[in-house]
Structures are given as structure tokens and as C-alpha cells.
């Protein structure tokens, strides 16, 4: 992949920030369990947030490949912090396409500056990717909607400044065609409560439930057309899935680089362990897997930038990225031997962090189902 001068400059900026500001305190931030808003503002000042968004809102108007370069570099330093610009690339683009001008003009610049975090709310206790099971209701009353129900397993649940939610405005029999999308600011809206789960990883971005109790939302805050929110808004997920794959590549590459360096320093039987094929071959396989997934991700983004279909490729990125990144990081941990089993090193944290995306934003099973549908159509989902 040949990069432009602008892409190389942004990549270098992200790389320097990741290694100098993010990587040294990656484990410290997990112990604190707090999303450092000052880091987000710094990223905004450096132009690392919303690079793919229009300049009129504060973005750089770059393409998806450029956003991928930044996602990968930031994830090298902190997998969780890199989730914020990825979320902005998804959520701000949804607002620009489907929200009213007053919502776009207030919120998109704030997101790009690193001043606002928006959580997307799809999953419910009864189901996530299955839109036909959504129970959260939005009832029209005059010039507003009244929303009741629960969303769960929501990233940024207890620290978001606003929510992009999917609610049923039609009948259950309509399935996805009876679901609408809404944008709901948190501070200015009554009736929202939220919790935080005690998760295995990704502590700083959090995950939890959001409850809506007679929440009144102006009709102007509906995104897209009534009853078409799910089908319209979900189109952006092909893009974010490729970015997620690159996040996983960045985290795995950090562990690989550390393992290679250790293999030159650590000695056994009178020589560096890097001279043993039993040490270097697994790392070489890891490099190969991550390089292949990286290229697939950038291929998916290039297809997207060119306006070509990329649903299958994005689904491949989404299931392969977390799965193989976990395996590669696990091997890096083993390379460090008994030292790797200590929480003093970041490999165990990276494993836990990337593992979350084997579930979140669409499980591996759902991704494979998407690929199968693209190949043989709806026959792939007959039961």
C-alpha cells in the first residue's frame, strides 16, 4: 500500500502520540478505570479524531484508509483509547447522513474536538444483532416520542454524553422494518439511568446497561425515516468493522514487537532465546497472520473509499481480527515465560481487551453468517 504525504504525516503523528503518551500508562489507566478526557482533547487538537469527516465540521476530509492508519497506530499504544476515534467515525457519520442540521452542527464538532462521547445502543437483554427481538419502545405523542425499555452491553454506557439508540416504533411482526433510530443527549434528558459492568477487560471505556423510563425525545431527533432506522443506520457498520480489525492488529503488533525484543535479550543455555526456532517460529507465524489481516482490512477500506461493496470483507476483518490477535498476543505472553504470567507486563491486558471484540459489535458467528448470506443469499439462514 502506497501512502500519500498527508497519510504518512498523520500516521507519524498518531504513532508518536501512541508511543509517547498512550503506551507508557496503558496499564495504569486500566487500574484507574477512568476514561481520561484530556487525552481525547489532545487527540482532537492533533487532528486524530474524525479525520474522515467533512472539514466544515472540523474533520480533515480524509478517506477511510487514513482513518484506519490512525486506528491501528493508536491501538498500538492503548487499544481502549483507540475505540473513541473509531466510534466517532461511525457515529458522527450516522449523524451527518441522517440527523437534523441543528443536531449535526452542535454534536459533530464536539466529537471531533474530543469533547463528547456518543454511545450506540442496539443490544437488549433478549437480543442484539437480531433486530426482530428489540423490545425498547418509542411511542409518538404529538411532537415528541416517549421511550421505555433497557439497552444492555453498551460500550461507554456510564460515560457517554449522548446515545444513538434503536427503538421499536412499529409492531414486532415488522421485525427490523419496525425499528427507528434516535439521538438522545444525556444531560438534557430526564428519565435515563445507567450502570457499569465489572468486565474482564476494557475497563476505561466501560460497558453496562442504559435504562429509559418515560424518556421524552423530540421527533426532530429521529435519525432517518420512521421504521427504517435499523436498515439505514446499520450500513455504517461495514466501515467500523474494518477499523476494529485494525485496532486488533495494532494491539497484537505491540506485543509482537516486545516479544521480538525480549528474544534478543533473554538467554537460555548460554545464548539468546531468539536463536531457538521453537521461540521464533510461533512469532513468525503471528507476524504472518497479523500482516494478512492488516492487508484485508485496508483492502476493505479501499473498497469502501472507492464506493464498492465491502460487506463480506468487513465481516471477515471483524471476526478474524479479534480472534487471531488474541492468539498472537497469547503466544507473545508465553514467549516471556513465567515473567509473561505477571500483570507487570501488558500482554495479559491486551488479550483481555481484544477478546471483548470477539463478542461486541457482532459476534464471530454473526459475521460468518453475513459472509454466507453474501455468497448464497438468504438460504444461509434457513432453520
VOMI-513778 format. One line per field, with one value per residue (C-alpha): residue number from 1; residue in three letters; x negated, y, z negated. Coordinates in pm, 1 decimal. Example, Ala and Ser with C-alpha at 12.3 -4.5 7.8 and 13.67 -1.06 7.14 Angstrom:
// residues 2
nr = c(1, 2)
rest = c(ala, ser)
x = c(-1230.0, -1367.0)
y = c(-450.0, -106.0)
z = c(-780.0, -714.0)
// end
This chain:
// residues 383
nr = c(1, 2, 3, 4, 5, 6, 7, 8, 9, 10, 11, 12, 13, 14, 15, 16, 17, 18, 19, 20, 21, 22, 23, 24, 25, 26, 27, 28, 29, 30, 31, 32, 33, 34, 35, 36, 37, 38, 39, 40, 41, 42, 43, 44, 45, 46, 47, 48, 49, 50, 51, 52, 53, 54, 55, 56, 57, 58, 59, 60, 61, 62, 63, 64, 65, 66, 67, 68, 69, 70, 71, 72, 73, 74, 75, 76, 77, 78, 79, 80, 81, 82, 83, 84, 85, 86, 87, 88, 89, 90, 91, 92, 93, 94, 95, 96, 97, 98, 99, 100, 101, 102, 103, 104, 105, 106, 107, 108, 109, 110, 111, 112, 113, 114, 115, 116, 117, 118, 119, 120, 121, 122, 123, 124, 125, 126, 127, 128, 129, 130, 131, 132, 133, 134, 135, 136, 137, 138, 139, 140, 141, 142, 143, 144, 145, 146, 147, 148, 149, 150, 151, 152, 153, 154, 155, 156, 157, 158, 159, 160, 161, 162, 163, 164, 165, 166, 167, 168, 169, 170, 171, 172, 173, 174, 175, 176, 177, 178, 179, 180, 181, 182, 183, 184, 185, 186, 187, 188, 189, 190, 191, 192, 193, 194, 195, 196, 197, 198, 199, 200, 201, 202, 203, 204, 205, 206, 207, 208, 209, 210, 211, 212, 213, 214, 215, 216, 217, 218, 219, 220, 221, 222, 223, 224, 225, 226, 227, 228, 229, 230, 231, 232, 233, 234, 235, 236, 237, 238, 239, 240, 241, 242, 243, 244, 245, 246, 247, 248, 249, 250, 251, 252, 253, 254, 255, 256, 257, 258, 259, 260, 261, 262, 263, 264, 265, 266, 267, 268, 269, 270, 271, 272, 273, 274, 275, 276, 277, 278, 279, 280, 281, 282, 283, 284, 285, 286, 287, 288, 289, 290, 291, 292, 293, 294, 295, 296, 297, 298, 299, 300, 301, 302, 303, 304, 305, 306, 307, 308, 309, 310, 311, 312, 313, 314, 315, 316, 317, 318, 319, 320, 321, 322, 323, 324, 325, 326, 327, 328, 329, 330, 331, 332, 333, 334, 335, 336, 337, 338, 339, 340, 341, 342, 343, 344, 345, 346, 347, 348, 349, 350, 351, 352, 353, 354, 355, 356, 357, 358, 359, 360, 361, 362, 363, 364, 365, 366, 367, 368, 369, 370, 371, 372, 373, 374, 375, 376, 377, 378, 379, 380, 381, 382, 383)
rest = c(unk, unk, unk, unk, unk, unk, unk, unk, unk, unk, unk, unk, unk, unk, unk, unk, unk, unk, unk, unk, unk, unk, unk, unk, unk, unk, unk, unk, unk, unk, unk, unk, unk, unk, unk, unk, unk, unk, unk, unk, unk, unk, unk, unk, unk, unk, unk, unk, unk, unk, unk, unk, unk, unk, unk, unk, unk, unk, unk, unk, unk, unk, unk, unk, unk, unk, unk, unk, unk, unk, unk, unk, unk, unk, unk, unk, unk, unk, unk, unk, unk, unk, unk, unk, unk, unk, unk, unk, unk, unk, unk, unk, unk, unk, unk, unk, unk, unk, unk, unk, unk, unk, unk, unk, unk, unk, unk, unk, unk, unk, unk, unk, unk, unk, unk, unk, unk, unk, unk, unk, unk, unk, unk, unk, unk, unk, unk, unk, unk, unk, unk, unk, unk, unk, unk, unk, unk, unk, unk, unk, unk, unk, unk, unk, unk, unk, unk, unk, unk, unk, unk, unk, unk, unk, unk, unk, unk, unk, unk, unk, unk, unk, unk, unk, unk, unk, unk, unk, unk, unk, unk, unk, unk, unk, unk, unk, unk, unk, unk, unk, unk, unk, unk, unk, unk, unk, unk, unk, unk, unk, unk, unk, unk, unk, unk, unk, unk, unk, unk, unk, unk, unk, unk, unk, unk, unk, unk, unk, unk, unk, unk, unk, unk, unk, unk, unk, unk, unk, unk, unk, unk, unk, unk, unk, unk, unk, unk, unk, unk, unk, unk, unk, unk, unk, unk, unk, unk, unk, unk, unk, unk, unk, unk, unk, unk, unk, unk, unk, unk, unk, unk, unk, unk, unk, unk, unk, unk, unk, unk, unk, unk, unk, unk, unk, unk, unk, unk, unk, unk, unk, unk, unk, unk, unk, unk, unk, unk, unk, unk, unk, unk, unk, unk, unk, unk, unk, unk, unk, unk, unk, unk, unk, unk, unk, unk, unk, unk, unk, unk, unk, unk, unk, unk, unk, unk, unk, unk, unk, unk, unk, unk, unk, unk, unk, unk, unk, unk, unk, unk, unk, unk, unk, unk, unk, unk, unk, unk, unk, unk, unk, unk, unk, unk, unk, unk, unk, unk, unk, unk, unk, unk, unk, unk, unk, unk, unk, unk, unk, unk, unk, unk, unk, unk, unk, unk, unk, unk, unk, unk, unk, unk, unk, unk, unk, unk, unk, unk, unk, unk, unk, unk, unk, unk, unk, unk, unk, unk, unk, unk, unk, unk, unk, unk)
x = c(0.0, -149.5, -68.2, -35.3, -241.8, 64.2, 130.0, -230.2, -224.5, 95.2, -31.4, -353.4, -160.3, 57.5, -245.8, -435.0, -132.4, -63.1, -416.9, -492.3, -155.7, 53.9, -175.1, -361.5, -37.8, 170.3, 182.3, 209.2, 523.8, 686.0, 626.6, 781.9, 1074.4, 1143.7, 1165.4, 915.1, 1098.4, 779.9, 628.2, 929.9, 898.9, 529.2, 613.5, 869.6, 612.6, 374.1, 640.0, 664.6, 1041.4, 1280.1, 1012.6, 1262.8, 1534.2, 1606.0, 1386.4, 1691.0, 1742.4, 1376.2, 1268.2, 994.0, 1199.4, 965.8, 1061.6, 1130.9, 781.6, 640.2, 880.0, 758.0, 393.7, 472.8, 684.9, 404.6, 135.4, 338.9, 429.0, 57.4, 39.6, 381.4, 644.1, 921.9, 838.3, 834.3, 1201.7, 1301.4, 1199.7, 1338.1, 1670.1, 1659.7, 1600.3, 1914.6, 2147.5, 2066.0, 2108.6, 2451.1, 2549.6, 2425.7, 2628.0, 2948.0, 2976.8, 3132.1, 2887.9, 2911.7, 2806.7, 2519.5, 2388.1, 2386.2, 2258.0, 2027.5, 1772.4, 1773.4, 1699.8, 1416.6, 1262.9, 1267.6, 1523.3, 1812.1, 1850.6, 2155.3, 2262.3, 2455.7, 2729.7, 2854.5, 2824.3, 3104.2, 3139.6, 3327.9, 3102.7, 2854.7, 2794.2, 3145.7, 3348.7, 3674.8, 3635.0, 3589.1, 3827.1, 3735.7, 4044.6, 4080.3, 4439.2, 4533.7, 4709.4, 4753.5, 4417.7, 4211.9, 4161.7, 4179.6, 3921.0, 3927.5, 3703.7, 3348.2, 3035.1, 2754.2, 2393.2, 2344.7, 1989.8, 1938.2, 2271.9, 2194.8, 1967.0, 2136.2, 2255.6, 2526.8, 2685.0, 2772.9, 3048.0, 3262.8, 3626.5, 3934.7, 4188.3, 4374.7, 4510.5, 4295.8, 4419.3, 4243.0, 3902.3, 3619.3, 3862.4, 4040.3, 3725.7, 3633.5, 3317.7, 3297.9, 3026.3, 3060.8, 2833.1, 2777.4, 2754.7, 3050.6, 3282.4, 3476.4, 3552.3, 3218.1, 3026.8, 2720.6, 2495.7, 2143.3, 2046.6, 1738.4, 1587.1, 1283.2, 1120.3, 1158.8, 1218.7, 1162.7, 1431.4, 1676.1, 1980.8, 2318.1, 2693.4, 2888.9, 3248.9, 3510.3, 3809.2, 4067.3, 3787.1, 3922.9, 3733.0, 3822.8, 3946.8, 3671.3, 3415.9, 3523.6, 3246.0, 3356.3, 3710.7, 3954.6, 3933.4, 3614.5, 3358.9, 3209.8, 3161.4, 3036.4, 2803.7, 2655.2, 2497.9, 2214.8, 2111.7, 1923.7, 1686.3, 1635.8, 1578.4, 1272.6, 1144.1, 1194.6, 983.2, 701.7, 735.8, 669.9, 370.6, 222.2, 252.1, 107.1, -180.4, -275.3, -305.6, -497.1, -749.9, -800.4, -839.4, -1094.6, -1298.7, -1283.9, -1400.6, -1726.3, -1784.8, -1676.9, -1935.2, -1890.1, -2151.6, -2417.4, -2258.2, -1966.8, -1637.2, -1589.0, -1829.7, -1577.3, -1322.0, -1073.6, -1071.3, -1094.3, -868.7, -549.6, -630.0, -691.7, -352.3, -198.8, -361.1, -221.7, 132.9, 139.5, -10.9, 256.0, 542.5, 398.0, 397.6, 753.4, 866.4, 705.5, 849.6, 1198.2, 1141.6, 1012.5, 1325.4, 1536.3, 1348.3, 1399.8, 1772.7, 1764.6, 1947.2, 1736.2, 1980.1, 1811.7, 1462.4, 1563.3, 1721.7, 1402.0, 1199.8, 1432.0, 1416.9, 1056.3, 906.8, 1001.2, 962.7, 609.4, 493.7, 586.1, 391.5, 87.0, 79.7, 119.5, -189.0, -381.6, -287.4, -422.0, -744.4, -814.0, -776.6, -699.4, -753.0, -472.0, -231.4, -274.5, -43.8, -356.7, -353.2, -78.1, -16.1, 249.9, 434.0, 416.7, 553.3, 847.2, 912.4, 917.5, 1122.1, 1413.8, 1449.0, 1497.8, 1839.7, 1908.0, 2011.4, 2122.7, 2003.5, 1789.4, 2096.8, 2293.3, 2001.0, 1973.7, 2348.5, 2311.6, 2039.4, 2254.4, 2550.1, 2330.6, 2230.0, 2554.1, 2829.1, 3099.9, 3083.5, 2791.7, 3029.2, 3298.7, 3365.7)
y = c(0.0, 331.0, 620.8, 986.0, 1252.6, 1355.9, 997.8, 945.9, 1269.3, 1172.6, 820.0, 955.7, 1193.5, 907.2, 681.2, 934.5, 1009.4, 638.0, 553.2, 863.8, 940.9, 623.2, 321.6, 416.8, 442.4, 175.0, -48.8, 239.2, 363.0, 22.0, 28.8, 374.6, 261.6, 614.2, 746.9, 1034.1, 1313.3, 1522.5, 1256.4, 1277.0, 1653.7, 1622.0, 1376.9, 1624.1, 1903.5, 1680.6, 1604.3, 1235.9, 1238.0, 1233.9, 1257.8, 1110.3, 1364.9, 1684.0, 1987.8, 2207.8, 2030.3, 2025.4, 1700.0, 1661.5, 1518.5, 1221.2, 870.9, 552.1, 414.2, 717.0, 660.4, 300.3, 407.4, 617.8, 347.5, 94.7, 327.9, 441.1, 81.2, 2.8, 237.7, 177.4, -47.8, 115.2, 476.9, 388.0, 286.7, 652.8, 776.7, 455.3, 530.6, 886.4, 768.1, 553.7, 770.9, 1114.2, 981.4, 844.5, 1186.9, 1364.0, 1132.5, 1113.2, 1382.5, 1727.3, 2016.4, 2155.5, 1819.7, 1782.1, 2134.7, 2101.3, 1748.9, 1652.6, 1932.2, 1844.2, 1481.0, 1575.4, 1803.0, 1515.4, 1689.9, 1443.9, 1066.6, 908.4, 550.7, 344.7, 137.4, -171.8, -477.8, -565.5, -842.8, -1056.5, -997.0, -777.6, -843.3, -986.4, -669.4, -864.1, -911.3, -545.5, -453.7, -90.9, 108.0, 460.1, 589.2, 901.6, 1171.7, 1496.0, 1649.0, 1401.4, 1030.9, 861.9, 586.7, 299.4, -2.2, -121.0, -142.7, -361.8, -447.3, -88.2, 38.5, 376.1, 314.2, 513.0, 775.2, 877.0, 1232.0, 1116.6, 798.0, 680.4, 427.0, 183.0, 160.5, -15.9, 225.8, -42.2, -384.8, -686.2, -860.3, -596.4, -708.8, -475.5, -273.1, -151.4, -12.3, 356.9, 534.6, 833.2, 1064.8, 1141.5, 1382.4, 1259.3, 1569.6, 1747.8, 1445.1, 1321.0, 956.5, 796.3, 582.7, 368.2, 106.6, -23.0, -392.0, -545.6, -675.6, -888.6, -611.9, -265.2, -108.6, 253.0, 260.9, 62.6, -142.8, -152.5, -105.3, 208.7, 238.0, 465.2, 548.4, 765.0, 948.5, 1226.0, 1280.7, 1547.9, 1398.1, 1601.1, 1373.9, 1072.7, 962.6, 873.9, 765.5, 610.4, 233.5, 236.7, 326.3, -18.3, -77.5, 277.0, 321.2, -28.9, 46.3, 223.5, -89.0, -230.8, 61.2, 32.5, -343.4, -289.3, -27.6, -269.5, -526.8, -271.1, -191.0, -558.7, -558.5, -261.8, -428.9, -757.1, -577.4, -408.0, -746.2, -892.9, -609.2, -653.8, -1031.3, -997.2, -753.1, -990.5, -1282.5, -1096.0, -1012.2, -1323.1, -1602.2, -1975.0, -2249.2, -1986.3, -1798.3, -1563.9, -1747.3, -1585.1, -1846.7, -2121.5, -2198.3, -2301.2, -1936.2, -1755.4, -1970.7, -1901.3, -1529.8, -1551.4, -1715.4, -1435.2, -1172.0, -1351.3, -1370.7, -1005.4, -889.8, -1081.8, -942.6, -592.0, -611.6, -744.3, -453.4, -192.6, -371.1, -343.9, 25.5, 85.5, -78.8, 145.5, 456.2, 361.2, 314.0, -62.3, -328.7, -447.3, -619.5, -961.8, -819.9, -609.9, -912.0, -1109.0, -830.1, -824.0, -1194.3, -1259.8, -950.7, -1023.4, -1399.7, -1402.3, -1100.5, -1287.4, -1596.2, -1391.6, -1192.5, -1518.1, -1657.1, -1340.4, -1381.3, -1739.3, -1615.5, -1423.9, -1745.1, -1703.5, -1327.8, -1313.4, -1459.0, -1147.4, -848.2, -635.5, -690.7, -567.2, -888.8, -1022.7, -690.0, -677.5, -1033.3, -937.2, -617.8, -768.1, -1066.2, -832.5, -768.7, -1137.0, -1057.8, -685.0, -515.9, -850.2, -1196.4, -1417.2, -1629.9, -1330.2, -1218.5, -1561.6, -1559.9, -1227.2, -1375.0, -1678.5, -1457.9, -1267.2, -1591.8, -1789.6, -1548.7, -1598.7, -1976.5, -1942.1, -1857.4, -2120.2, -2315.1)
z = c(0.0, 110.4, -122.1, -31.4, -207.1, -410.3, -515.4, -622.4, -823.2, -1006.7, -1063.4, -1213.6, -1438.4, -1563.5, -1605.4, -1812.7, -2030.5, -2083.5, -2186.4, -2392.0, -2554.5, -2545.8, -2575.6, -2897.8, -3101.8, -2926.2, -3234.5, -3478.4, -3305.7, -3345.3, -3720.9, -3744.8, -3529.2, -3407.1, -3052.3, -3050.7, -2868.8, -2848.6, -2622.7, -2394.6, -2371.3, -2289.8, -2013.3, -1884.6, -1880.7, -1683.6, -1422.7, -1517.9, -1572.4, -1279.6, -1011.4, -765.7, -845.6, -647.4, -705.3, -764.3, -1096.9, -1197.5, -1031.0, -775.8, -490.7, -454.1, -338.6, -530.1, -474.1, -657.2, -946.8, -954.6, -975.1, -1280.6, -1446.0, -1412.8, -1544.2, -1845.0, -1933.8, -1947.1, -2245.7, -2401.8, -2249.1, -2450.6, -2374.0, -2003.7, -2034.5, -2072.4, -1724.8, -1573.1, -1742.2, -1614.2, -1258.0, -1288.7, -1495.9, -1356.2, -1002.6, -1101.0, -1234.1, -922.1, -698.9, -899.8, -1170.9, -1152.9, -1086.8, -1440.7, -1588.3, -1341.9, -1396.2, -1774.3, -1823.4, -1537.3, -1601.3, -1971.7, -1890.8, -1655.7, -1919.9, -2169.2, -2387.4, -2352.1, -2352.2, -2189.5, -2264.9, -2012.5, -2177.4, -1997.3, -2222.9, -2466.3, -2725.5, -2473.8, -2175.2, -1993.8, -1628.3, -1594.4, -1533.0, -1531.9, -1908.3, -2003.8, -2286.1, -2361.2, -2259.6, -2121.0, -2127.1, -1933.4, -2134.0, -1943.5, -1857.0, -2058.0, -2129.7, -2470.2, -2509.4, -2759.6, -2798.1, -2851.7, -2643.8, -2771.1, -2691.4, -2577.8, -2531.8, -2708.2, -2887.0, -3202.1, -3048.8, -2725.2, -2666.7, -2427.1, -2297.2, -1949.7, -2014.1, -1820.0, -1934.9, -1807.4, -1659.1, -1464.4, -1551.8, -1647.0, -1331.9, -1121.0, -1253.5, -1152.7, -939.5, -1252.4, -1418.3, -1422.6, -1539.9, -1776.6, -1906.9, -2279.8, -2474.2, -2829.4, -3049.4, -2889.5, -2904.8, -3207.9, -3276.6, -3179.5, -3429.6, -3367.2, -3522.3, -3470.0, -3446.2, -3608.2, -3283.9, -3208.0, -3004.6, -2850.3, -3189.5, -3088.8, -2820.8, -3028.9, -2939.8, -3104.5, -3080.1, -2996.9, -3116.8, -2960.5, -3183.3, -3002.4, -2824.2, -2601.7, -2277.7, -2019.6, -1693.3, -1525.8, -1696.0, -1494.9, -1258.7, -908.4, -836.4, -1079.7, -1071.0, -866.8, -1130.5, -1158.1, -785.9, -720.4, -1014.9, -1008.5, -670.6, -852.0, -1039.3, -740.9, -782.7, -1158.0, -1135.5, -917.6, -1161.9, -1451.7, -1268.2, -1250.6, -1619.1, -1688.9, -1454.1, -1639.5, -1979.4, -1851.1, -1679.2, -2005.2, -2178.7, -1883.8, -1888.4, -2260.9, -2225.2, -1945.2, -2155.1, -2452.3, -2237.0, -2172.3, -2538.6, -2727.2, -2735.7, -2790.6, -2759.1, -2703.4, -2410.5, -2327.6, -2304.8, -1964.3, -1830.5, -1902.8, -1634.3, -1899.6, -2006.5, -1673.7, -1455.4, -1657.1, -1649.0, -1274.3, -1232.0, -1436.3, -1215.7, -911.6, -1047.1, -1151.9, -821.9, -629.4, -839.8, -814.4, -435.6, -433.0, -649.8, -426.7, -122.3, -275.2, -346.2, 6.2, 146.1, -75.4, 33.5, 398.1, 342.1, 394.6, 187.5, -105.0, -340.2, -322.4, -356.2, -657.6, -826.8, -766.4, -930.2, -1230.2, -1317.4, -1218.8, -1382.8, -1746.3, -1711.5, -1571.3, -1769.7, -2088.3, -1973.6, -1873.6, -2197.6, -2391.5, -2216.4, -2297.9, -2663.7, -2654.1, -2495.7, -2816.4, -3019.6, -3388.4, -3354.6, -3099.3, -3355.0, -3565.6, -3547.9, -3534.3, -3157.9, -2924.3, -2727.0, -2962.7, -2943.1, -2563.6, -2547.9, -2767.2, -2575.5, -2225.5, -2345.3, -2412.7, -2041.0, -1975.2, -2121.3, -2091.4, -1765.4, -1623.3, -1725.1, -1504.4, -1433.1, -1308.9, -1093.3, -933.3, -872.8, -691.4, -471.4, -395.9, -301.2, -60.1, 105.5, 119.3, 11.4, -245.7, -212.7, -454.8, -738.5, -696.7, -1018.6)
// end
